[in-house]
Amino acid sequence: MINDGKIYIGTSSGSIVAGPDLTCAYLPQVEIENGETLEDYTGLGLVDFTVFPHWGNEDYKQNYLGFGLDLAYSKR
């Protein structure tokens, strides 16, 4: 739909999907609970940056500081 000219609006996880890579959203506890992993962490690439939605919210602190922030840095 995006390729057909539809406007994409994403909030929360939808803002992560708009970026180039979803790796920063990786949560090992979810993988363990569901027994599944994503095979591909490629985002839509609509923007060339990663959004950390809900930054500053205590509920997400461990996710971001424990995993996401380190995973967001790459040689790219």
Sequence and secondary structure as in RCSB ss.txt:
>XXXX:A:sequence
MINDGKIYIGTSSGSIVAGPDLTCAYLPQVEIENGETLEDYTGLGLVDFTVFPHWGNEDYKQNYLGFGLDLAYSK
R
>XXXX:A:secstr
 TTTT      THHHHHTSSB GGG  HHHHHHHT   S  B   SSSS   TTTT GGGHHHIIIIIHHHH   
 
